Amino acid sequence: MRPVNIRRMTIPTTMTAIDPAAPGGPEVLTPVTRPVPQPGPDEVLVQVAAAGVNRPDVLQRLGLYPMPAGTPSIMGLEIAGTVVAVGEAVTRWRPGDAVCALVAGGGYAEYCVAPAGQCLPVPAGMAMVDAAGLPETWFTVWSNVMDRGHARPGETILIHGGTSGIGITALQLAQEIGLTAIVTCGSDEKCAAAAVHGAAHAINYKTQDFAAEVLAFTGGRGVDIVLDMVGGDYVPKNIACMADEGRHVSIAFQRGPTAEVNLGLVMRKRLVLTGSMLRPRPIAFKTAIAETLEGVIWPAFAAGRLAPVTDALFPLAEAADAHRRMEAGAHVGKIVLSVA
């Protein structure tokens, strides 16, 4: 095999990273020293300025998220930083470029390898800490709401977890393409925050029956799309408040992976039940999403119609506290680790 010709800046041989030796609580997230990874022919090496924290990171830390073969054990699914080396097949990026990227792992570190096709330019004027929180949620929401949910302007969407990173991103997408968004949240304060970020109706699921609220708000018609990260006993309630020809898109199952479904309702309403996991999908699939986001969504950031929503920033060494905040569920928007 030909040696890879890597164009690079000066790079150390070791780095600080969060790479827990065993599953456990947040306390396992302690800094360790690891070798700096080397990019392959179609990859770039990024000096990480910031890394996003996501719910799958918590599941991985607990040992509940099986990783695809070959995935780095270092945690972290999204980064922003500066390209410092590129493989010989990379034509778009060069050392010195500011990028944010979706990665399969390795983001909680000073350096991270990313497939060139999964990188996006940091929007002009945007801070690295804000850009780091974009890729995971935007790739996920676009793929599921648009590609699987087939969202169309004028439709209504129900978004569970309305103030999570996914929820805020879905609200922003709804505003950008012309959807009416209904969300569920766990407190009146979160409902108010969701309204600020574009929710037409916010439901406190702890004090209200969200299915009844959805039907009342829509005049009995129901919603066209459900973006569900809850699963379990939420699924039949989701189906009950869906409109004819509705699409139910599952992206997680915080209340369990199994549900009892009334097939009679599915058949009578002609519903579609679908879902996806992004992490195991091939690079070509994620590259196509990146190209779409850059063409359709990134201009909205440049124009000021959209802005990142960063909830809290923690130093890399305090990754444990970042996970504690994620697990507490008090955040609105993205939790980010500052690395540089």
LODO-526079 format. One record per residue (C-alpha): residue in one letter; z, x, y. Coordinates in nm, 4 decimals. Layout:
BEGIN
<site type="A" Z="Z" X="X" Y="Y"/>
...
***
This chain:
BEGIN
<site type="M" Z="0.0000" X="0.0000" Y="0.0000"/>
<site type="R" Z="-0.0879" X="0.1227" Y="0.3471"/>
<site type="P" Z="0.2081" X="0.2246" Y="0.5658"/>
<site type="V" Z="0.2793" X="-0.0208" Y="0.8453"/>
<site type="N" Z="0.1945" X="0.1099" Y="1.1908"/>
<site type="I" Z="0.4814" X="-0.0187" Y="1.4044"/>
<site type="R" Z="0.4508" X="0.0024" Y="1.7818"/>
<site type="R" Z="0.8035" X="0.0352" Y="1.9126"/>
<site type="M" Z="1.0554" X="0.1283" Y="2.1767"/>
<site type="T" Z="1.3574" X="0.3490" Y="2.1073"/>
<site type="I" Z="1.5694" X="0.1712" Y="1.8457"/>
<site type="P" Z="1.9009" X="0.2707" Y="1.6860"/>
<site type="T" Z="1.9430" X="0.2792" Y="1.3086"/>
<site type="T" Z="2.2500" X="0.0530" Y="1.2913"/>
<site type="M" Z="2.3665" X="-0.2597" Y="1.4710"/>
<site type="T" Z="2.6539" X="-0.5054" Y="1.4987"/>
<site type="A" Z="2.6044" X="-0.8314" Y="1.3095"/>
<site type="I" Z="2.7903" X="-1.1309" Y="1.1662"/>
<site type="D" Z="2.7388" X="-1.1090" Y="0.7897"/>
<site type="P" Z="3.0291" X="-1.2685" Y="0.6005"/>
<site type="A" Z="3.1031" X="-1.1197" Y="0.2585"/>
<site type="A" Z="3.2099" X="-1.4546" Y="0.1127"/>
<site type="P" Z="3.2150" X="-1.8236" Y="0.2086"/>
<site type="G" Z="3.5115" X="-1.9510" Y="0.4034"/>
<site type="G" Z="3.6473" X="-2.0782" Y="0.7301"/>
<site type="P" Z="3.5500" X="-1.9523" Y="1.0746"/>
<site type="E" Z="3.7745" X="-1.6490" Y="1.0264"/>
<site type="V" Z="3.5132" X="-1.4897" Y="0.7951"/>
<site type="L" Z="3.2802" X="-1.4454" Y="1.0943"/>
<site type="T" Z="3.3834" X="-1.0938" Y="1.1916"/>
<site type="P" Z="3.1537" X="-0.8232" Y="1.3327"/>
<site type="V" Z="3.0262" X="-0.5638" Y="1.0862"/>
<site type="T" Z="2.7789" X="-0.2761" Y="1.1012"/>
<site type="R" Z="2.4417" X="-0.3238" Y="0.9344"/>
<site type="P" Z="2.1093" X="-0.1338" Y="0.9307"/>
<site type="V" Z="1.8575" X="-0.2427" Y="1.1919"/>
<site type="P" Z="1.5843" X="-0.4346" Y="1.0033"/>
<site type="Q" Z="1.2242" X="-0.3192" Y="1.0037"/>
<site type="P" Z="0.9370" X="-0.5574" Y="1.0881"/>
<site type="G" Z="0.6580" X="-0.6149" Y="0.8397"/>
<site type="P" Z="0.2886" X="-0.6213" Y="0.9336"/>
<site type="D" Z="0.3038" X="-0.9782" Y="1.0729"/>
<site type="E" Z="0.6511" X="-0.9549" Y="1.2235"/>
<site type="V" Z="0.8218" X="-0.8449" Y="1.5424"/>
<site type="L" Z="1.1609" X="-0.6825" Y="1.5900"/>
<site type="V" Z="1.3601" X="-0.8423" Y="1.8704"/>
<site type="Q" Z="1.6554" X="-0.6909" Y="2.0538"/>
<site type="V" Z="1.8653" X="-1.0060" Y="2.0619"/>
<site type="A" Z="2.0114" X="-1.1209" Y="2.3931"/>
<site type="A" Z="2.1475" X="-1.4498" Y="2.2595"/>
<site type="A" Z="2.1521" X="-1.6577" Y="1.9406"/>
<site type="G" Z="2.1878" X="-2.0322" Y="1.8958"/>
<site type="V" Z="2.4598" X="-2.1846" Y="1.6770"/>
<site type="N" Z="2.3581" X="-2.4780" Y="1.4582"/>
<site type="R" Z="2.5149" X="-2.7140" Y="1.2046"/>
<site type="P" Z="2.3317" X="-2.5436" Y="0.9125"/>
<site type="D" Z="2.5122" X="-2.2214" Y="1.0108"/>
<site type="V" Z="2.8437" X="-2.3945" Y="0.9420"/>
<site type="L" Z="2.7183" X="-2.5165" Y="0.6051"/>
<site type="Q" Z="2.5947" X="-2.1666" Y="0.5198"/>
<site type="R" Z="2.9318" X="-2.0191" Y="0.6144"/>
<site type="L" Z="3.1008" X="-2.2684" Y="0.3821"/>
<site type="G" Z="2.8647" X="-2.1803" Y="0.0977"/>
<site type="L" Z="2.7040" X="-2.5256" Y="0.1029"/>
<site type="Y" Z="2.3543" X="-2.4345" Y="0.2231"/>
<site type="P" Z="2.1409" X="-2.2562" Y="-0.0399"/>
<site type="M" Z="1.9214" X="-2.0017" Y="0.1343"/>
<site type="P" Z="1.5550" X="-1.9456" Y="0.0458"/>
<site type="A" Z="1.4837" X="-1.6311" Y="-0.1541"/>
<site type="G" Z="1.4598" X="-1.3203" Y="0.0607"/>
<site type="T" Z="1.6497" X="-1.4720" Y="0.3539"/>
<site type="P" Z="1.8840" X="-1.2277" Y="0.5315"/>
<site type="S" Z="2.2512" X="-1.2907" Y="0.4605"/>
<site type="I" Z="2.3222" X="-1.2282" Y="0.8293"/>
<site type="M" Z="2.3686" X="-1.5688" Y="0.9882"/>
<site type="G" Z="2.1656" X="-1.7319" Y="1.2655"/>
<site type="L" Z="1.8459" X="-1.9407" Y="1.2798"/>
<site type="E" Z="1.7280" X="-1.8915" Y="1.6394"/>
<site type="I" Z="1.7268" X="-1.6128" Y="1.8939"/>
<site type="A" Z="1.6041" X="-1.5049" Y="2.2349"/>
<site type="G" Z="1.5518" X="-1.1472" Y="2.3417"/>
<site type="T" Z="1.3066" X="-0.8659" Y="2.4005"/>
<site type="V" Z="1.0434" X="-0.7478" Y="2.1552"/>
<site type="V" Z="1.1037" X="-0.3793" Y="2.0753"/>
<site type="A" Z="0.8633" X="-0.3261" Y="1.7835"/>
<site type="V" Z="0.5641" X="-0.5035" Y="1.6326"/>
<site type="G" Z="0.3873" X="-0.4714" Y="1.2987"/>
<site type="E" Z="0.0277" X="-0.3540" Y="1.2775"/>
<site type="A" Z="-0.1169" X="-0.7039" Y="1.2284"/>
<site type="V" Z="0.0548" X="-0.8478" Y="1.5374"/>
<site type="T" Z="-0.1892" X="-0.8951" Y="1.8240"/>
<site type="R" Z="-0.0173" X="-1.1295" Y="2.0693"/>
<site type="W" Z="0.3222" X="-0.9670" Y="2.1232"/>
<site type="R" Z="0.4044" X="-0.6196" Y="2.2445"/>
<site type="P" Z="0.7246" X="-0.4263" Y="2.3164"/>
<site type="G" Z="0.8860" X="-0.5576" Y="2.6324"/>
<site type="D" Z="0.7839" X="-0.9227" Y="2.5859"/>
<site type="A" Z="1.0584" X="-1.1841" Y="2.6322"/>
<site type="V" Z="1.0532" X="-1.4283" Y="2.3403"/>
<site type="C" Z="1.2596" X="-1.6937" Y="2.1683"/>
<site type="A" Z="1.2067" X="-1.7425" Y="1.7968"/>
<site type="L" Z="1.2882" X="-1.9536" Y="1.4957"/>
<site type="V" Z="1.4064" X="-1.7301" Y="1.2101"/>
<site type="A" Z="1.5122" X="-1.7951" Y="0.8516"/>
<site type="G" Z="1.8272" X="-1.5898" Y="0.9092"/>
<site type="G" Z="1.9524" X="-1.2766" Y="1.0801"/>
<site type="G" Z="2.0046" X="-1.4132" Y="1.4306"/>
<site type="Y" Z="2.3751" X="-1.3280" Y="1.4738"/>
<site type="A" Z="2.2974" X="-0.9610" Y="1.5315"/>
<site type="E" Z="2.1875" X="-0.7101" Y="1.7924"/>
<site type="Y" Z="1.8414" X="-0.6888" Y="1.6345"/>
<site type="C" Z="1.6487" X="-0.9477" Y="1.4342"/>
<site type="V" Z="1.3079" X="-0.9617" Y="1.2670"/>
<site type="A" Z="1.0956" X="-1.2709" Y="1.3352"/>
<site type="P" Z="0.7520" X="-1.3797" Y="1.2112"/>
<site type="A" Z="0.5144" X="-1.3320" Y="1.5030"/>
<site type="G" Z="0.3862" X="-1.6884" Y="1.4690"/>
<site type="Q" Z="0.7353" X="-1.8345" Y="1.5054"/>
<site type="C" Z="0.7894" X="-1.6707" Y="1.8428"/>
<site type="L" Z="0.7412" X="-1.8473" Y="2.1749"/>
<site type="P" Z="0.7512" X="-1.7016" Y="2.5238"/>
<site type="V" Z="1.0761" X="-1.7536" Y="2.7119"/>
<site type="P" Z="0.9796" X="-2.0148" Y="2.9742"/>
<site type="A" Z="0.9443" X="-1.8650" Y="3.3213"/>
<site type="G" Z="1.2739" X="-1.8524" Y="3.5070"/>
<site type="M" Z="1.4818" X="-1.9515" Y="3.2041"/>
<site type="A" Z="1.7863" X="-1.7435" Y="3.1098"/>
<site type="M" Z="1.7891" X="-1.5888" Y="2.7627"/>
<site type="V" Z="2.1100" X="-1.7728" Y="2.6724"/>
<site type="D" Z="1.9369" X="-2.1048" Y="2.7402"/>
<site type="A" Z="1.6126" X="-2.0079" Y="2.5649"/>
<site type="A" Z="1.8093" X="-1.9094" Y="2.2533"/>
<site type="G" Z="1.9060" X="-2.2740" Y="2.2032"/>
<site type="L" Z="1.5501" X="-2.4087" Y="2.2027"/>
<site type="P" Z="1.3706" X="-2.3144" Y="1.8784"/>
<site type="E" Z="1.5779" X="-2.4665" Y="1.5967"/>
<site type="T" Z="1.6186" X="-2.8088" Y="1.7550"/>
<site type="W" Z="1.2704" X="-2.8323" Y="1.9056"/>
<site type="F" Z="1.0934" X="-2.7274" Y="1.5835"/>
<site type="T" Z="1.3082" X="-2.9748" Y="1.3887"/>
<site type="V" Z="1.2759" X="-3.2681" Y="1.6260"/>
<site type="W" Z="0.9021" X="-3.2283" Y="1.6827"/>
<site type="S" Z="0.8293" X="-3.1948" Y="1.3107"/>
<site type="N" Z="1.0340" X="-3.5009" Y="1.2185"/>
<site type="V" Z="0.9873" X="-3.7389" Y="1.5104"/>
<site type="M" Z="0.6200" X="-3.6658" Y="1.5723"/>
<site type="D" Z="0.4730" X="-3.5383" Y="1.2455"/>
<site type="R" Z="0.6798" X="-3.7460" Y="1.0014"/>
<site type="G" Z="0.7944" X="-4.0299" Y="1.2261"/>
<site type="H" Z="0.4523" X="-4.0702" Y="1.3925"/>
<site type="A" Z="0.6143" X="-4.1628" Y="1.7225"/>
<site type="R" Z="0.3946" X="-4.3382" Y="1.9756"/>
<site type="P" Z="0.4546" X="-4.4107" Y="2.3451"/>
<site type="G" Z="0.6299" X="-4.7418" Y="2.3989"/>
<site type="E" Z="0.8232" X="-4.7352" Y="2.0719"/>
<site type="T" Z="1.2010" X="-4.7370" Y="2.0304"/>
<site type="I" Z="1.3971" X="-4.4692" Y="1.8459"/>
<site type="L" Z="1.7550" X="-4.4658" Y="1.7156"/>
<site type="I" Z="1.9081" X="-4.1175" Y="1.7289"/>
<site type="H" Z="2.2361" X="-4.0493" Y="1.5532"/>
<site type="G" Z="2.4526" X="-3.7707" Y="1.6955"/>
<site type="G" Z="2.3188" X="-3.8361" Y="2.0416"/>
<site type="T" Z="2.4937" X="-3.5441" Y="2.2166"/>
<site type="S" Z="2.4407" X="-3.2822" Y="1.9460"/>
<site type="G" Z="2.1773" X="-3.0159" Y="1.9950"/>
<site type="I" Z="1.9352" X="-3.2242" Y="1.7899"/>
<site type="G" Z="2.0356" X="-3.5408" Y="1.9748"/>
<site type="I" Z="1.9840" X="-3.3994" Y="2.3240"/>
<site type="T" Z="1.6490" X="-3.2524" Y="2.2187"/>
<site type="A" Z="1.5385" X="-3.5847" Y="2.0716"/>
<site type="L" Z="1.6371" X="-3.7556" Y="2.3980"/>
<site type="Q" Z="1.4286" X="-3.5071" Y="2.5922"/>
<site type="L" Z="1.1300" X="-3.5593" Y="2.3628"/>
<site type="A" Z="1.1693" X="-3.9359" Y="2.4012"/>
<site type="Q" Z="1.1572" X="-3.9030" Y="2.7797"/>
<site type="E" Z="0.8566" X="-3.6725" Y="2.7666"/>
<site type="I" Z="0.6415" X="-3.8928" Y="2.5421"/>
<site type="G" Z="0.7624" X="-4.2352" Y="2.6543"/>
<site type="L" Z="1.0039" X="-4.3599" Y="2.3867"/>
<site type="T" Z="1.3031" X="-4.5846" Y="2.4500"/>
<site type="A" Z="1.6027" X="-4.4051" Y="2.2999"/>
<site type="I" Z="1.9168" X="-4.5608" Y="2.1535"/>
<site type="V" Z="2.1884" X="-4.3189" Y="2.0428"/>
<site type="T" Z="2.5182" X="-4.3248" Y="1.8588"/>
<site type="C" Z="2.8100" X="-4.1055" Y="1.9693"/>
<site type="G" Z="3.1736" X="-4.0645" Y="1.8703"/>
<site type="S" Z="3.3392" X="-4.1400" Y="2.2043"/>
<site type="D" Z="3.2862" X="-4.3273" Y="2.5279"/>
<site type="E" Z="3.2683" X="-3.9922" Y="2.7086"/>
<site type="K" Z="2.9851" X="-3.8788" Y="2.4825"/>
<site type="C" Z="2.8082" X="-4.2099" Y="2.5309"/>
<site type="A" Z="2.8236" X="-4.1532" Y="2.9072"/>
<site type="A" Z="2.6847" X="-3.8017" Y="2.8621"/>
<site type="A" Z="2.3998" X="-3.9346" Y="2.6475"/>
<site type="A" Z="2.3127" X="-4.1856" Y="2.9188"/>
<site type="V" Z="2.2922" X="-3.9021" Y="3.1710"/>
<site type="H" Z="2.0451" X="-3.7285" Y="2.9399"/>
<site type="G" Z="1.8156" X="-4.0281" Y="2.9044"/>
<site type="A" Z="1.9597" X="-4.2697" Y="2.6498"/>
<site type="A" Z="1.8680" X="-4.6297" Y="2.7319"/>
<site type="H" Z="2.1647" X="-4.7505" Y="2.5260"/>
<site type="A" Z="2.4549" X="-4.5463" Y="2.3852"/>
<site type="I" Z="2.6772" X="-4.6887" Y="2.1103"/>
<site type="N" Z="3.0266" X="-4.5658" Y="2.0253"/>
<site type="Y" Z="3.0088" X="-4.5828" Y="1.6464"/>
<site type="K" Z="3.3888" X="-4.5641" Y="1.6182"/>
<site type="T" Z="3.4411" X="-4.8895" Y="1.8055"/>
<site type="Q" Z="3.1088" X="-5.0743" Y="1.7645"/>
<site type="D" Z="2.8817" X="-5.1801" Y="1.4800"/>
<site type="F" Z="2.5762" X="-4.9757" Y="1.5655"/>
<site type="A" Z="2.3354" X="-5.1893" Y="1.3612"/>
<site type="A" Z="2.4454" X="-5.5064" Y="1.5388"/>
<site type="E" Z="2.4268" X="-5.3302" Y="1.8743"/>
<site type="V" Z="2.0741" X="-5.2066" Y="1.8050"/>
<site type="L" Z="1.9541" X="-5.5546" Y="1.7098"/>
<site type="A" Z="2.1181" X="-5.7060" Y="2.0175"/>
<site type="F" Z="1.9646" X="-5.4451" Y="2.2496"/>
<site type="T" Z="1.6172" X="-5.4905" Y="2.1011"/>
<site type="G" Z="1.6335" X="-5.8713" Y="2.0991"/>
<site type="G" Z="1.6477" X="-5.8787" Y="1.7211"/>
<site type="R" Z="1.3317" X="-5.6738" Y="1.6734"/>
<site type="G" Z="1.4929" X="-5.3443" Y="1.5710"/>
<site type="V" Z="1.3814" X="-4.9865" Y="1.6201"/>
<site type="D" Z="1.0536" X="-4.8269" Y="1.5211"/>
<site type="I" Z="1.2037" X="-4.4901" Y="1.4238"/>
<site type="V" Z="1.5443" X="-4.3743" Y="1.3019"/>
<site type="L" Z="1.6251" X="-4.0032" Y="1.3261"/>
<site type="D" Z="1.9164" X="-3.9763" Y="1.0850"/>
<site type="M" Z="2.1400" X="-3.6764" Y="1.0223"/>
<site type="V" Z="2.4225" X="-3.8785" Y="0.8682"/>
<site type="G" Z="2.2910" X="-4.0217" Y="0.5414"/>
<site type="G" Z="2.5286" X="-4.1902" Y="0.2981"/>
<site type="D" Z="2.6424" X="-4.5352" Y="0.4040"/>
<site type="Y" Z="2.4457" X="-4.5125" Y="0.7295"/>
<site type="V" Z="2.1149" X="-4.5536" Y="0.5471"/>
<site type="P" Z="2.1452" X="-4.9262" Y="0.4609"/>
<site type="K" Z="2.2707" X="-4.9953" Y="0.8132"/>
<site type="N" Z="1.9740" X="-4.8048" Y="0.9544"/>
<site type="I" Z="1.7361" X="-5.0092" Y="0.7427"/>
<site type="A" Z="1.8998" X="-5.3317" Y="0.8564"/>
<site type="C" Z="1.8232" X="-5.2569" Y="1.2214"/>
<site type="M" Z="1.4673" X="-5.1301" Y="1.1786"/>
<site type="A" Z="1.1583" X="-5.3136" Y="1.2958"/>
<site type="D" Z="0.8626" X="-5.4006" Y="1.0763"/>
<site type="E" Z="0.6545" X="-5.0881" Y="0.9971"/>
<site type="G" Z="0.9526" X="-4.8723" Y="1.0924"/>
<site type="R" Z="0.9951" X="-4.5083" Y="0.9866"/>
<site type="H" Z="1.3300" X="-4.3708" Y="0.8689"/>
<site type="V" Z="1.3412" X="-3.9907" Y="0.8955"/>
<site type="S" Z="1.6315" X="-3.8024" Y="0.7350"/>
<site type="I" Z="1.7108" X="-3.4490" Y="0.8492"/>
<site type="A" Z="2.0672" X="-3.4079" Y="0.7146"/>
<site type="F" Z="2.3313" X="-3.6019" Y="0.5234"/>
<site type="Q" Z="2.6727" X="-3.5407" Y="0.6712"/>
<site type="R" Z="2.8126" X="-3.8471" Y="0.4894"/>
<site type="G" Z="2.6471" X="-3.7635" Y="0.1597"/>
<site type="P" Z="2.2990" X="-3.7278" Y="0.0038"/>
<site type="T" Z="2.2994" X="-4.0604" Y="-0.1823"/>
<site type="A" Z="2.2689" X="-4.4149" Y="-0.0499"/>
<site type="E" Z="2.2271" X="-4.7699" Y="-0.1764"/>
<site type="V" Z="1.8986" X="-4.9081" Y="-0.0463"/>
<site type="N" Z="1.7887" X="-5.2717" Y="-0.0372"/>
<site type="L" Z="1.4320" X="-5.2356" Y="-0.1606"/>
<site type="G" Z="1.3656" X="-5.5965" Y="-0.0714"/>
<site type="L" Z="1.4135" X="-5.5137" Y="0.2975"/>
<site type="V" Z="1.2019" X="-5.1996" Y="0.2631"/>
<site type="M" Z="0.9212" X="-5.4013" Y="0.1105"/>
<site type="R" Z="0.9455" X="-5.6995" Y="0.3437"/>
<site type="K" Z="0.9504" X="-5.4810" Y="0.6561"/>
<site type="R" Z="0.6963" X="-5.2336" Y="0.5115"/>
<site type="L" Z="0.9236" X="-4.9419" Y="0.5951"/>
<site type="V" Z="0.8630" X="-4.5725" Y="0.5370"/>
<site type="L" Z="1.1598" X="-4.3615" Y="0.4210"/>
<site type="T" Z="1.0941" X="-3.9916" Y="0.4650"/>
<site type="G" Z="1.2630" X="-3.6683" Y="0.5662"/>
<site type="S" Z="1.2322" X="-3.2928" Y="0.5564"/>
<site type="M" Z="1.4053" X="-2.9557" Y="0.5555"/>
<site type="L" Z="1.2580" X="-2.6995" Y="0.7930"/>
<site type="R" Z="1.4111" X="-2.3765" Y="0.6668"/>
<site type="P" Z="1.2194" X="-2.3481" Y="0.3350"/>
<site type="R" Z="0.8807" X="-2.4444" Y="0.4844"/>
<site type="P" Z="0.6160" X="-2.1671" Y="0.4939"/>
<site type="I" Z="0.5531" X="-1.9519" Y="0.7987"/>
<site type="A" Z="0.2096" X="-2.1083" Y="0.8512"/>
<site type="F" Z="0.3687" X="-2.4515" Y="0.8869"/>
<site type="K" Z="0.6218" X="-2.3281" Y="1.1428"/>
<site type="T" Z="0.3529" X="-2.1345" Y="1.3271"/>
<site type="A" Z="0.1559" X="-2.4552" Y="1.3725"/>
<site type="I" Z="0.4634" X="-2.6244" Y="1.5213"/>
<site type="A" Z="0.5159" X="-2.3288" Y="1.7566"/>
<site type="E" Z="0.1582" X="-2.3563" Y="1.8798"/>
<site type="T" Z="0.1992" X="-2.7286" Y="1.9435"/>
<site type="L" Z="0.5304" X="-2.6839" Y="2.1254"/>
<site type="E" Z="0.3857" X="-2.4141" Y="2.3482"/>
<site type="G" Z="0.0919" X="-2.6347" Y="2.4387"/>
<site type="V" Z="0.2736" X="-2.9665" Y="2.4804"/>
<site type="I" Z="0.6446" X="-2.9089" Y="2.5502"/>
<site type="W" Z="0.6741" X="-2.5631" Y="2.7096"/>
<site type="P" Z="0.4727" X="-2.6760" Y="3.0177"/>
<site type="A" Z="0.7394" X="-2.9454" Y="3.0733"/>
<site type="F" Z="1.0038" X="-2.6730" Y="3.1000"/>
<site type="A" Z="0.7821" X="-2.4789" Y="3.3415"/>
<site type="A" Z="0.7297" X="-2.7931" Y="3.5521"/>
<site type="G" Z="1.1005" X="-2.8728" Y="3.5597"/>
<site type="R" Z="1.0706" X="-3.2059" Y="3.3764"/>
<site type="L" Z="1.2817" X="-3.0631" Y="3.0946"/>
<site type="A" Z="1.5741" X="-2.8229" Y="3.1090"/>
<site type="P" Z="1.7868" X="-2.6721" Y="2.8324"/>
<site type="V" Z="2.1352" X="-2.8132" Y="2.7857"/>
<site type="T" Z="2.3780" X="-2.5349" Y="2.6934"/>
<site type="D" Z="2.7295" X="-2.6540" Y="2.6149"/>
<site type="A" Z="2.9195" X="-2.3283" Y="2.5702"/>
<site type="L" Z="2.8600" X="-1.9541" Y="2.5502"/>
<site type="F" Z="3.0622" X="-1.7196" Y="2.3278"/>
<site type="P" Z="3.0327" X="-1.3415" Y="2.2781"/>
<site type="L" Z="2.8979" X="-1.2398" Y="1.9370"/>
<site type="A" Z="3.2421" X="-1.1071" Y="1.8419"/>
<site type="E" Z="3.3816" X="-1.4589" Y="1.8959"/>
<site type="A" Z="3.1392" X="-1.6316" Y="1.6596"/>
<site type="A" Z="3.4408" X="-1.7828" Y="1.4825"/>
<site type="D" Z="3.5385" X="-1.9694" Y="1.7989"/>
<site type="A" Z="3.1791" X="-2.0910" Y="1.8391"/>
<site type="H" Z="3.1947" X="-2.2386" Y="1.4891"/>
<site type="R" Z="3.5310" X="-2.3979" Y="1.5639"/>
<site type="R" Z="3.3773" X="-2.5725" Y="1.8630"/>
<site type="M" Z="3.0845" X="-2.6883" Y="1.6508"/>
<site type="E" Z="3.3170" X="-2.8281" Y="1.3854"/>
<site type="A" Z="3.5369" X="-2.9996" Y="1.6461"/>
<site type="G" Z="3.2333" X="-3.2022" Y="1.7540"/>
<site type="A" Z="3.3196" X="-3.1898" Y="2.1238"/>
<site type="H" Z="2.9996" X="-3.0194" Y="2.2381"/>
<site type="V" Z="2.7163" X="-3.1730" Y="2.4397"/>
<site type="G" Z="2.3986" X="-2.9750" Y="2.3795"/>
<site type="K" Z="2.3760" X="-2.6264" Y="2.2328"/>
<site type="I" Z="2.6438" X="-2.3684" Y="2.1529"/>
<site type="V" Z="2.5141" X="-2.0143" Y="2.2046"/>
<site type="L" Z="2.6292" X="-1.6609" Y="2.1220"/>
<site type="S" Z="2.5755" X="-1.3915" Y="2.3850"/>
<site type="V" Z="2.4688" X="-1.0735" Y="2.2062"/>
<site type="A" Z="2.3399" X="-0.8269" Y="2.4640"/>
***
